[in-house]
Amino acid sequence: MQLGTRWTAGSQPPASVPAELRETIAKVEEHLPEGPKPGWTLTWLEGRPIAELDTGVTVSLAPDGEAVVGHIDGMDDDER
């Protein structure tokens, strides 16, 4: 795993965030409630980018190159 970059939801993602993820990240952010915004963390696993929101939502690339939204299993509501 390669550690990456952090940024706040609603702000411009850093240049290191692949273009293939940006539109899907923006769509996820449209559904965030008002108030303080959580942070994103970009990491790389086996050469593929994964953007993870502090709430456990993830945006990653499927093998076909499409951006997909997922969620980290095992997080309880107190951790989100």
Biotite code that builds the C-alpha atoms (Angstrom):
import biotite.structure as struc

atoms = struc.array([
    struc.Atom([0.000, 0.000, 0.000], chain_id="A", res_id=1, res_name="MET", atom_name="CA", element="C"),
    struc.Atom([1.248, 3.463, -0.856], chain_id="A", res_id=2, res_name="GLN", atom_name="CA", element="C"),
    struc.Atom([0.151, 6.235, 1.486], chain_id="A", res_id=3, res_name="LEU", atom_name="CA", element="C"),
    struc.Atom([-1.345, 9.218, -0.216], chain_id="A", res_id=4, res_name="GLY", atom_name="CA", element="C"),
    struc.Atom([-2.913, 12.559, 0.351], chain_id="A", res_id=5, res_name="THR", atom_name="CA", element="C"),
    struc.Atom([-5.714, 13.979, 2.506], chain_id="A", res_id=6, res_name="ARG", atom_name="CA", element="C"),
    struc.Atom([-8.178, 16.735, 1.644], chain_id="A", res_id=7, res_name="TRP", atom_name="CA", element="C"),
    struc.Atom([-11.516, 18.006, 2.941], chain_id="A", res_id=8, res_name="THR", atom_name="CA", element="C"),
    struc.Atom([-14.715, 17.012, 1.164], chain_id="A", res_id=9, res_name="ALA", atom_name="CA", element="C"),
    struc.Atom([-16.066, 19.880, -0.890], chain_id="A", res_id=10, res_name="GLY", atom_name="CA", element="C"),
    struc.Atom([-12.642, 21.286, -1.681], chain_id="A", res_id=11, res_name="SER", atom_name="CA", element="C"),
    struc.Atom([-10.661, 20.752, -4.873], chain_id="A", res_id=12, res_name="GLN", atom_name="CA", element="C"),
    struc.Atom([-9.025, 17.299, -4.828], chain_id="A", res_id=13, res_name="PRO", atom_name="CA", element="C"),
    struc.Atom([-5.227, 17.361, -5.114], chain_id="A", res_id=14, res_name="PRO", atom_name="CA", element="C"),
    struc.Atom([-3.623, 16.792, -8.502], chain_id="A", res_id=15, res_name="ALA", atom_name="CA", element="C"),
    struc.Atom([-2.618, 13.280, -7.389], chain_id="A", res_id=16, res_name="SER", atom_name="CA", element="C"),
    struc.Atom([-6.290, 12.172, -7.411], chain_id="A", res_id=17, res_name="VAL", atom_name="CA", element="C"),
    struc.Atom([-6.831, 10.381, -10.737], chain_id="A", res_id=18, res_name="PRO", atom_name="CA", element="C"),
    struc.Atom([-9.304, 11.942, -13.149], chain_id="A", res_id=19, res_name="ALA", atom_name="CA", element="C"),
    struc.Atom([-11.235, 8.646, -13.243], chain_id="A", res_id=20, res_name="GLU", atom_name="CA", element="C"),
    struc.Atom([-12.231, 9.108, -9.579], chain_id="A", res_id=21, res_name="LEU", atom_name="CA", element="C"),
    struc.Atom([-13.059, 12.823, -9.533], chain_id="A", res_id=22, res_name="ARG", atom_name="CA", element="C"),
    struc.Atom([-16.606, 12.758, -10.938], chain_id="A", res_id=23, res_name="GLU", atom_name="CA", element="C"),
    struc.Atom([-17.677, 9.955, -8.607], chain_id="A", res_id=24, res_name="THR", atom_name="CA", element="C"),
    struc.Atom([-16.094, 11.692, -5.609], chain_id="A", res_id=25, res_name="ILE", atom_name="CA", element="C"),
    struc.Atom([-18.089, 14.830, -6.476], chain_id="A", res_id=26, res_name="ALA", atom_name="CA", element="C"),
    struc.Atom([-21.313, 12.782, -6.669], chain_id="A", res_id=27, res_name="LYS", atom_name="CA", element="C"),
    struc.Atom([-20.642, 11.276, -3.224], chain_id="A", res_id=28, res_name="VAL", atom_name="CA", element="C"),
    struc.Atom([-20.039, 14.763, -1.814], chain_id="A", res_id=29, res_name="GLU", atom_name="CA", element="C"),
    struc.Atom([-23.436, 15.957, -3.145], chain_id="A", res_id=30, res_name="GLU", atom_name="CA", element="C"),
    struc.Atom([-25.082, 13.620, -0.623], chain_id="A", res_id=31, res_name="HIS", atom_name="CA", element="C"),
    struc.Atom([-23.140, 14.773, 2.437], chain_id="A", res_id=32, res_name="LEU", atom_name="CA", element="C"),
    struc.Atom([-25.158, 16.597, 5.107], chain_id="A", res_id=33, res_name="PRO", atom_name="CA", element="C"),
    struc.Atom([-24.577, 20.262, 5.874], chain_id="A", res_id=34, res_name="GLU", atom_name="CA", element="C"),
    struc.Atom([-22.066, 21.074, 8.568], chain_id="A", res_id=35, res_name="GLY", atom_name="CA", element="C"),
    struc.Atom([-18.434, 20.142, 9.062], chain_id="A", res_id=36, res_name="PRO", atom_name="CA", element="C"),
    struc.Atom([-17.161, 18.109, 6.140], chain_id="A", res_id=37, res_name="LYS", atom_name="CA", element="C"),
    struc.Atom([-15.269, 14.842, 6.572], chain_id="A", res_id=38, res_name="PRO", atom_name="CA", element="C"),
    struc.Atom([-11.884, 14.284, 4.998], chain_id="A", res_id=39, res_name="GLY", atom_name="CA", element="C"),
    struc.Atom([-10.818, 12.091, 2.115], chain_id="A", res_id=40, res_name="TRP", atom_name="CA", element="C"),
    struc.Atom([-7.663, 9.976, 2.087], chain_id="A", res_id=41, res_name="THR", atom_name="CA", element="C"),
    struc.Atom([-6.154, 8.793, -1.185], chain_id="A", res_id=42, res_name="LEU", atom_name="CA", element="C"),
    struc.Atom([-4.132, 5.573, -0.991], chain_id="A", res_id=43, res_name="THR", atom_name="CA", element="C"),
    struc.Atom([-2.900, 3.099, -3.557], chain_id="A", res_id=44, res_name="TRP", atom_name="CA", element="C"),
    struc.Atom([-3.341, -0.654, -3.205], chain_id="A", res_id=45, res_name="LEU", atom_name="CA", element="C"),
    struc.Atom([-1.749, -2.960, -5.756], chain_id="A", res_id=46, res_name="GLU", atom_name="CA", element="C"),
    struc.Atom([-1.310, 0.023, -8.058], chain_id="A", res_id=47, res_name="GLY", atom_name="CA", element="C"),
    struc.Atom([-4.973, 1.064, -7.931], chain_id="A", res_id=48, res_name="ARG", atom_name="CA", element="C"),
    struc.Atom([-6.219, 4.274, -6.299], chain_id="A", res_id=49, res_name="PRO", atom_name="CA", element="C"),
    struc.Atom([-8.692, 4.212, -3.425], chain_id="A", res_id=50, res_name="ILE", atom_name="CA", element="C"),
    struc.Atom([-10.248, 7.394, -2.041], chain_id="A", res_id=51, res_name="ALA", atom_name="CA", element="C"),
    struc.Atom([-11.711, 6.816, 1.414], chain_id="A", res_id=52, res_name="GLU", atom_name="CA", element="C"),
    struc.Atom([-13.989, 9.276, 3.179], chain_id="A", res_id=53, res_name="LEU", atom_name="CA", element="C"),
    struc.Atom([-13.740, 9.443, 6.990], chain_id="A", res_id=54, res_name="ASP", atom_name="CA", element="C"),
    struc.Atom([-17.292, 8.022, 7.082], chain_id="A", res_id=55, res_name="THR", atom_name="CA", element="C"),
    struc.Atom([-16.106, 4.744, 5.531], chain_id="A", res_id=56, res_name="GLY", atom_name="CA", element="C"),
    struc.Atom([-17.342, 5.445, 1.991], chain_id="A", res_id=57, res_name="VAL", atom_name="CA", element="C"),
    struc.Atom([-14.791, 4.493, -0.652], chain_id="A", res_id=58, res_name="THR", atom_name="CA", element="C"),
    struc.Atom([-14.341, 5.355, -4.312], chain_id="A", res_id=59, res_name="VAL", atom_name="CA", element="C"),
    struc.Atom([-12.046, 3.035, -6.229], chain_id="A", res_id=60, res_name="SER", atom_name="CA", element="C"),
    struc.Atom([-11.442, 1.724, -9.724], chain_id="A", res_id=61, res_name="LEU", atom_name="CA", element="C"),
    struc.Atom([-12.944, -1.582, -10.783], chain_id="A", res_id=62, res_name="ALA", atom_name="CA", element="C"),
    struc.Atom([-10.827, -3.880, -12.967], chain_id="A", res_id=63, res_name="PRO", atom_name="CA", element="C"),
    struc.Atom([-12.600, -2.443, -16.035], chain_id="A", res_id=64, res_name="ASP", atom_name="CA", element="C"),
    struc.Atom([-11.470, 1.079, -15.069], chain_id="A", res_id=65, res_name="GLY", atom_name="CA", element="C"),
    struc.Atom([-14.881, 2.317, -13.906], chain_id="A", res_id=66, res_name="GLU", atom_name="CA", element="C"),
    struc.Atom([-15.105, 4.227, -10.629], chain_id="A", res_id=67, res_name="ALA", atom_name="CA", element="C"),
    struc.Atom([-17.196, 2.401, -8.037], chain_id="A", res_id=68, res_name="VAL", atom_name="CA", element="C"),
    struc.Atom([-18.542, 3.452, -4.649], chain_id="A", res_id=69, res_name="VAL", atom_name="CA", element="C"),
    struc.Atom([-18.231, 1.082, -1.718], chain_id="A", res_id=70, res_name="GLY", atom_name="CA", element="C"),
    struc.Atom([-18.144, 1.091, 2.052], chain_id="A", res_id=71, res_name="HIS", atom_name="CA", element="C"),
    struc.Atom([-15.678, -0.298, 4.549], chain_id="A", res_id=72, res_name="ILE", atom_name="CA", element="C"),
    struc.Atom([-17.358, -3.158, 6.382], chain_id="A", res_id=73, res_name="ASP", atom_name="CA", element="C"),
    struc.Atom([-17.046, -3.353, 10.121], chain_id="A", res_id=74, res_name="GLY", atom_name="CA", element="C"),
    struc.Atom([-17.299, 0.369, 10.903], chain_id="A", res_id=75, res_name="MET", atom_name="CA", element="C"),
    struc.Atom([-19.943, 1.072, 13.483], chain_id="A", res_id=76, res_name="ASP", atom_name="CA", element="C"),
    struc.Atom([-21.819, 4.360, 13.705], chain_id="A", res_id=77, res_name="ASP", atom_name="CA", element="C"),
    struc.Atom([-19.524, 5.734, 16.426], chain_id="A", res_id=78, res_name="ASP", atom_name="CA", element="C"),
    struc.Atom([-16.562, 5.513, 14.047], chain_id="A", res_id=79, res_name="GLU", atom_name="CA", element="C"),
    struc.Atom([-18.259, 7.409, 11.189], chain_id="A", res_id=80, res_name="ARG", atom_name="CA", element="C"),
])
